[in-house]
Amino acid sequence: MNNEGLLLARLLLGVPFVIWGALKLAGGAVGLSGGLTQMGLPAPLLLAYLISLFELVGGIAVVIGFPIRLAGILLALWCVATGILIHGGDATQLFKNLVMAGGFLLVAVTGAGRLALFKGAPPHSFGPFR
């Protein structure tokens, strides 16, 4: 059951990021860049596409379970940062982001399980890619 549970957790955490990233890359990045412009961030359209790519690639990494530890840590940090910086005024959205961060940290700590690409880590892997 542990491997199946980890797979389900990875799907529930990763699939929304795959969808959000893909939607932004398919045209939503322009809308996101408007908000980034209002925040005074430089190169908002480029930043919007980088954000979209980060969400898509991070979500895919979590779904396939590799590199789960790195992806889990980066997405947890992402959720905390966006929760505070973007959703800080809305307690529900802030706590949603903190809950997602907790889930990402949990899969980063426990690993991907056996139902993952390379069972979570390829042979001779090192550092954060394990």
N, C-alpha and C positions, 0 to 999 in steps of 0.2 A: 504493500500500500504506500510506502514512503516514496518510491519512485513515481508512482502514478500521481500522488499528491503534489510532488515537486513539479511534475509536468503541468498539472492543472494550475498551480500557482504561477508558473512561468507564462502560461498562456493568458491567464487573467491579467497579469502585470504587463506583458509584452505586446499583446495584440492591440490594445488601445494606442500605444505609442507608434506601432506600425501604421495604423489607420491615420492618426493625427499627422504623422510625418508625411505620408503619401498624399493626404489631402492638401497639406500646405505646399508640397512640391508641385501639385497639379493645379495650382492657381491661388491657393490661400495665402501664399507668402506675401503677396502684394498687400492683402488686408493686414497681415501681421506687421508689415513694414510701417504702416501708418501709426500703429501703436508705439512701435520702436522710435519713430520720428518724434512723437509727442514726449517720449521719455528723454529725448535729447541724445540718443545713442548715435554714434557715427555709422555711416554706410548702412542704413537701415534695411535696404533690400537685400544686400549681400548677407547681412546678419540674419535676416529672416530665412534665407535659403540655407544657411549654415545650421540654424536651429532646426529647420525641417529635416535636414539630412541627419543631424544628431539624433533626433527622435526616431526616425525611420531605422537607421542602422542600430541604434541602441535597442529598439524594440525587437528587431530581428535577432540580435545577439541573445536577448533574454529568451525568446521563443525557442531558438535552436539549442540554447544552453551552452553556447561558447562564444566568446570568453566570458563566462557567467560572473565571475568574481569582479573583473574589471567593469563590465557593463552594469552590474548591480550597484557597485560603489558610485560610478559616475552618474547613473540615473537617480540614485538616492540623493546625491548632492544637488543634482538638477532640480528634483522635486522640492527640496528644502529651499533652494535659492528662488525658484519661481513662486513658491508658496509665499515667501516673505516679501519679495520684491514686486510681484504682480498681483497676488491675491491677498496681501496682508490686511486689506480693509474689509475683507469678507471672511468671517470666521469659518464658515462652512467650507469654502474653497481652500482656505489655508489648512484646515485639518485634513481635508481630502488629500492634499499634497503630502502632508506629514505621514498619513497612513500609507500612501504609496511608497514613500521613502522607507518606511519600516519594512514593507514587503520586499523592496529591492535589497535592503540590507540583509534581510533574512535569507534570501536566495544566494546572496554573495557569501554569507557565512556557511550555509549548509551545502552549497554547491548545487550543480544541476541535476544530480542523480544519474542513474544508468540510462534513462530515456532521453538522451541528449547527444548531439553531435560529438564524437570522440569521447562519449561518456563524460562530457564536461571539460576534458583536458586532453590534448593530443600527447602522444609519446614525446618525451624530452622537452616538455613545456617548462617554462620558468616564470618566476615573478608573478605579476598580477594575472597572467594568462592561465594559471592553474585553476 
